[in-house]
Amino acid sequence: MDFHKDLSNVGWEEVKRRQLERVPLVYEWMKLADMKQGESVLDIGIGPGVFTLQYANSVGEEGTIYALDKSEEALDFFLRDVKEKMNNIIPICRNAETSLDAVGNVDIVMITDVLHHADSPIDLLRNVYKHINVDVRVLIAEFDKDSKGQIGPPLQNRISKEEVKKFAKSVGFQEVKDGNQDYEHYYMLLKK
Ligand SMILES: C[S@@+](CC[C@H](N)C(=O)[O-])C[C@H]1O[C@@H](n2cnc3c(N)ncnc32)[C@H](O)[C@@H]1O
């Protein structure tokens, strides 16, 4: 399969279709991050935003979702789907490797299937670390490099759990837990 980090070879409609195919993962992610009504969540790299909408429903009207992506096209595509009543979503077009200044205080940071699209995963993690307070739950999920490669990006374009752990540790994160999931995924829960 042809892989472009910026997904320019695929189109957002197709990325959305793929997100919908693995929607059961998002329920596990919300549980792992212990996402609750009224909480504030930074979703980094929303893509078409299928999962972002799930988070918005989960935190409810009292909560806030900072929906961040470096691609203006991704955000435009997402905003077409957002109903007017979803006023708990704050869209932000920004490269998370450069700055998170536009983001307020959060309880949770979701970084799912983003690191293998990032130019510098370690810079992204460093910025998150700098931005958050202690006790913030940071959930990373990625396609596993150590799997069959029957779905998702080619194995050589994935980032291994060991590499993410190395980056996370080097910028200061502590590991809370990690594990494997269906759809050739692994997750990692971190805190400051
Ligand atoms: C495959 S989509 C992931 C969507 C969603 N998070 C998921 O779990 O399916 C990857 C998205 O990450 C975005 N992205 C990659 N690097 C980024 C960065 N440094 N800052 C912000 N967004 C980034 C891309 O523009 C793309 O929309």
The ligand as a Tripos MOL2 file, in Angstrom:
@<TRIPOS>MOLECULE
LIG
   27    29     1     0     0
SMALL
NO_CHARGES

@<TRIPOS>ATOM
      1 C1         -4.9270    9.1260   10.4400 C.3       1 LIG1
      2 S1         -5.4310   10.6940   11.0310 S.3       1 LIG1
      3 C2         -5.8310   10.1970   12.6930 C.3       1 LIG1
      4 C3         -7.2230   10.5780   13.0610 C.3       1 LIG1
      5 C4         -7.6900   10.1220   14.4290 C.3       1 LIG1
      6 N1         -6.9110   10.6800   15.5080 N.3       1 LIG1
      7 C5         -7.7670    8.6090   14.5410 C.2       1 LIG1
      8 O1         -7.4540    8.0800   15.6190 O.co2     1 LIG1
      9 O2         -8.1920    7.9490   13.5950 O.co2     1 LIG1
     10 C6         -3.9180   11.5600   11.3730 C.3       1 LIG1
     11 C7         -4.1170   13.0560   11.5030 C.3       1 LIG1
     12 O3         -3.0410   13.6180   12.2400 O.3       1 LIG1
     13 C8         -2.7670   14.8860   11.7230 C.3       1 LIG1
     14 N2         -1.4170   15.2820   12.1570 N.ar      1 LIG1
     15 C9         -0.2490   14.6660   11.8680 C.ar      1 LIG1
     16 N3          0.7750   15.3180   12.4540 N.ar      1 LIG1
     17 C10         0.2270   16.3630   13.1540 C.ar      1 LIG1
     18 C11         0.7660   17.3980   13.9380 C.ar      1 LIG1
     19 N4          2.0840   17.4900   14.1300 N.pl3     1 LIG1
     20 N5         -0.0630   18.3030   14.4870 N.ar      1 LIG1
     21 C12        -1.3970   18.2210   14.2780 C.ar      1 LIG1
     22 N6         -1.9750   17.2690   13.5260 N.ar      1 LIG1
     23 C13        -1.1740   16.3420   12.9600 C.ar      1 LIG1
     24 C14        -2.9250   14.7030   10.2230 C.3       1 LIG1
     25 O4         -3.1450   15.9510    9.5700 O.3       1 LIG1
     26 C15        -4.1290   13.7680   10.1610 C.3       1 LIG1
     27 O5         -5.3310   14.4780   10.0220 O.3       1 LIG1
@<TRIPOS>BOND
     1     1     2 1
     2     2     3 1
     3     2    10 1
     4     3     4 1
     5     4     5 1
     6     5     6 1
     7     5     7 1
     8     7     8 2
     9     7     9 1
    10    10    11 1
    11    11    12 1
    12    11    26 1
    13    12    13 1
    14    13    14 1
    15    13    24 1
    16    14    15 ar
    17    14    23 ar
    18    15    16 ar
    19    16    17 ar
    20    17    18 ar
    21    17    23 ar
    22    18    19 1
    23    18    20 ar
    24    20    21 ar
    25    21    22 ar
    26    22    23 ar
    27    24    25 1
    28    24    26 1
    29    26    27 1
@<TRIPOS>SUBSTRUCTURE
     1 LIG1         1 GROUP 0 **** ****
